[in-house]
Amino acid sequence: MTSANVVKVTERDGALLIEMDNPPVNALGIALRRGLMAAFERLARESALKGAVLTGTGRFFSAGADISEFGKTRENPLLPELIAFLEDLGKPVVAAINGQALGGGLELALGCHYRIAAPAARMGLPEVKLGLLPGAGGTQRLPRLIGVERALAMIVTGEPIDAAEAKTLGLVDDVAEGDLIGAAFRLLEGAVARGVRPPRTRDREEKLAAARADSGLIDRIAEPLLKRQRGLPAPRACVEAVRAAVTLPFEEGLKREVELFAQLVNSPESKAQRHIFFAEREAAKLPDMPADVRPREVNKAVVIGAGTMGGGIAMSFANFGIPVWIIDQDHESLDRGLARIRENYQITVSRGSLAADEMEKRLARIHGTTDWSVLAEGDVVIEAVFEELDLKQRIFRMIDEKARPGALLATNTSTLDVNKIAAATSRPEDVLGMHFFSPANVMRLLEIVRASKTSFDAIATAIAIGRRIGKVPAVVGVCDGFVGNRMLHRRTAQAERLLLEGALPQDVDQAVVAFGFPMGPFAMGDLAGLDVGWRIRKARGTKAPISDALCEAGRFGQKTGAGYYRYEKGSRTPIPDPEVERIIIETSKRLGITRRPISAEEITERMIYPMINEGARILEERIAMRASDIDVIWVYGYGWPVWRGGPMYYADQVGLGQIEARLKHYAETLNDETLRPAALLSRLAAEGKGFSSLPVQPIAI
Ligand SMILES: NC(=O)c1ccc[n+]([C@@H]2O[C@H](COP(=O)([O-])OP(=O)(O)OC[C@H]3O[C@@H](n4cnc5c(N)ncnc54)[C@H](O)[C@@H]3O)[C@@H](O)[C@H]2O)c1
């Protein structure tokens, strides 16, 4: 890619129109930076040129740095130099922000002398989400434009703002309805006519005055922002960089920003976050998918079952503008489901995160019915009825009869064999699993389950749907529990054993939270309800002695005010309960187990390593295509801390030799065969390699 290809420069009325054209997102890689530098140099050189308008083609002004260049030696000009040159040009440059201006893209716009945005433009500095900070002057220039308070919020959370807010804050000079480029040239003409030296953002000091006058202000603003970020280094460094904008001269502030950036870019947290950024994009790529496969067109959806999952899935479609029909077996279940959807939306409205009229628009896209003939309407049909194979097969026979040819037919089953469900139809090539996570309108993970006869274009369609409704799709194979729940199951088994051997629920939960999960397994169990698993175990004839004992005592979790913990009325805060301790100690005794003190280290290892081991088996069986797909599943579906990069990435950092040794130790001392290291884990450990060394493999079908 040459600079000339990615930067288009045209002359217009004695000024330049500079267009960034580096699809898909105008990432500021070396070719684009060189092209921009050449355009700015021309502007400086040719005295007849009075200024320039800088814009992007497509939906992006620019999404910022080319992340694949991080951690490598980057070629000149670097973005900070480019922006410094632009800011000092002495001729006005207007940023015409046509779409998203993120990270380095926004920093480039901050270096321009004027900014005008299209109404749909969004602006943000999301570097913190990759464990970084804006390293091209963003932390020094943004507070000068919009003040310390709002700049800190944008930089520490990474959340973007829209054009209207940007105008109110002074981040842009204007919002242009209609012809953005025309409006940008008028702004340029006005500036030229006034004949003043183009204003440099670096010189603007007035919005820093409040923080300069009050030395405690930054910490007071930062405290609540940092609290939500769990002591990670990047958000703290963001605050320090903004502090430098206030306390140091501009050039010194820039130096401080560069220093802090250099520390972060080499931090394990940022490396892990960047790993997930790339892994997320890979997880929906099939190595065996022919290049010419295209997704089918999807305009309408049908969901069967208006329960917890069906309701959330329908909301996901409605939230992204896709009309959806929900079918349930009777009016009572249907009405209950629809009422719950409305209630869920109302909670969001009352929290201020959704406008009431937007709620009505979304609700208007959801149609409830008990009339199965609407099956013919769906380009995609998603089944979310009770978890019973016979029932699901019966439903799929009906779908087969009524759905239109070419419709994608998906089941949301969490445990059943998708092949057996597909076999109930005459078109198994159209059938796959779309495994959403609860609450389905919130959780981003979507496991797409490829069955043995699923066609490539059906998979491509499921991926496209997932992306369209804001999910992160990961394609997996058929097995009990698929990838996520199958691994979770190993953790759950160890958690229960730890209680029997000597730990209490709060010990286990604390270790898991200290590792970085938002919640431990027992608090999570109480939230989800313990009775579900109890019923499944009773049906299967299996046991989980402590969970069973709690259920027998009527402790089903939060919904009954008691489970592994007790709950005050109306509160979701788990409180350790002596009654639970009594039940646990009694159960250990009844089973003849001598309780012992268990260290936090042992708890953590037994919560994490058996899952990694199961991940290795999943790779052996080709249920997952890549180790990094497993990481994506755990980060987006189960709250694995993103700054630890997912279980398989984490395993590579610890070293597979160490993990293998600990698993062997536990398998032997606890006499637990499920903890025997998987063959793949042992082989890689012996070779001194990590999971990341494995090549991508097609899913076994
Ligand atoms: N709850 C979870 O966390 C979760 C997560 C992922 C997947 N799943 C899977 O999603 C599916 C649904 O689970 P759920 O938690 O929403 O269950 P649910 O009990 O809340 O809802 C099931 C709904 O299906 C309806 N239904 C039952 N038989 C029907 C029929 N013959 N025709 C039409 N509708 C019928 C019921 O009336 C009910 O409204 C299950 O396969 C489950 O394994 C659940």
The ligand as a MOL file (V3000), in Angstrom:
LIG
                    3D

  0  0  0     0  0            999 V3000
M  V30 BEGIN CTAB
M  V30 COUNTS 44 48 0 0 0
M  V30 BEGIN ATOM
M  V30 1 N -31.2120 -19.7550 31.1670 0
M  V30 2 C -29.9770 -19.7450 30.7170 0
M  V30 3 O -29.0810 -19.2190 31.3690 0
M  V30 4 C -29.6520 -20.3190 29.3720 0
M  V30 5 C -28.4690 -19.9570 28.7410 0
M  V30 6 C -28.2080 -20.4540 27.4640 0
M  V30 7 C -29.0990 -21.3090 26.8660 0
M  V30 8 N -30.2340 -21.6810 27.5080 0 CHG=1
M  V30 9 C -31.1480 -22.5780 26.8180 0
M  V30 10 O -32.2230 -21.8100 26.3040 0
M  V30 11 C -33.4130 -22.5750 26.2700 0
M  V30 12 C -34.4940 -21.8490 27.0200 0
M  V30 13 O -34.0980 -21.6170 28.3370 0
M  V30 14 P -34.8280 -20.5550 29.2600 0
M  V30 15 O -33.9680 -20.3720 30.4430 0
M  V30 16 O -35.2090 -19.3850 28.4640 0 CHG=-1
M  V30 17 O -36.1370 -21.3550 29.6780 0
M  V30 18 P -37.5320 -20.7920 30.1660 0
M  V30 19 O -38.1580 -21.8780 30.9240 0
M  V30 20 O -37.3770 -19.4660 30.8050 0
M  V30 21 O -38.3530 -20.5480 28.8350 0
M  V30 22 C -38.7790 -21.5360 27.9780 0
M  V30 23 C -39.9820 -21.0140 27.2310 0
M  V30 24 O -40.3240 -21.9380 26.2150 0
M  V30 25 C -41.7270 -22.0430 26.1650 0
M  V30 26 N -42.1160 -23.3050 25.5800 0
M  V30 27 C -42.0360 -24.5280 26.1290 0
M  V30 28 N -42.5480 -25.4470 25.3030 0
M  V30 29 C -42.9590 -24.7830 24.2170 0
M  V30 30 C -43.5960 -25.1860 23.0270 0
M  V30 31 N -43.9090 -26.4360 22.8030 0
M  V30 32 N -43.8530 -24.2390 22.1230 0
M  V30 33 C -43.5580 -22.9600 22.3430 0
M  V30 34 N -42.9670 -22.5210 23.4510 0
M  V30 35 C -42.6790 -23.4210 24.3880 0
M  V30 36 C -42.1550 -21.9230 27.6000 0
M  V30 37 O -43.5260 -21.5660 27.7080 0
M  V30 38 C -41.2190 -20.8250 28.1000 0
M  V30 39 O -41.7800 -19.5370 27.8950 0
M  V30 40 C -33.0260 -23.9280 26.8350 0
M  V30 41 O -32.6900 -24.7680 25.7660 0
M  V30 42 C -31.8080 -23.6160 27.6690 0
M  V30 43 O -30.9740 -24.7400 27.8360 0
M  V30 44 C -30.5320 -21.1850 28.7470 0
M  V30 END ATOM
M  V30 BEGIN BOND
M  V30 1 1 1 2
M  V30 2 2 2 3
M  V30 3 1 2 4
M  V30 4 1 4 5
M  V30 5 2 4 44
M  V30 6 2 5 6
M  V30 7 1 6 7
M  V30 8 2 7 8
M  V30 9 1 8 9
M  V30 10 1 8 44
M  V30 11 1 9 10
M  V30 12 1 9 42
M  V30 13 1 10 11
M  V30 14 1 11 12
M  V30 15 1 11 40
M  V30 16 1 12 13
M  V30 17 1 13 14
M  V30 18 2 14 15
M  V30 19 1 14 16
M  V30 20 1 14 17
M  V30 21 1 17 18
M  V30 22 2 18 19
M  V30 23 1 18 20
M  V30 24 1 18 21
M  V30 25 1 21 22
M  V30 26 1 22 23
M  V30 27 1 23 24
M  V30 28 1 23 38
M  V30 29 1 24 25
M  V30 30 1 25 26
M  V30 31 1 25 36
M  V30 32 1 26 27
M  V30 33 1 26 35
M  V30 34 2 27 28
M  V30 35 1 28 29
M  V30 36 1 29 30
M  V30 37 2 29 35
M  V30 38 1 30 31
M  V30 39 2 30 32
M  V30 40 1 32 33
M  V30 41 2 33 34
M  V30 42 1 34 35
M  V30 43 1 36 37
M  V30 44 1 36 38
M  V30 45 1 38 39
M  V30 46 1 40 41
M  V30 47 1 40 42
M  V30 48 1 42 43
M  V30 END BOND
M  V30 END CTAB
M  END
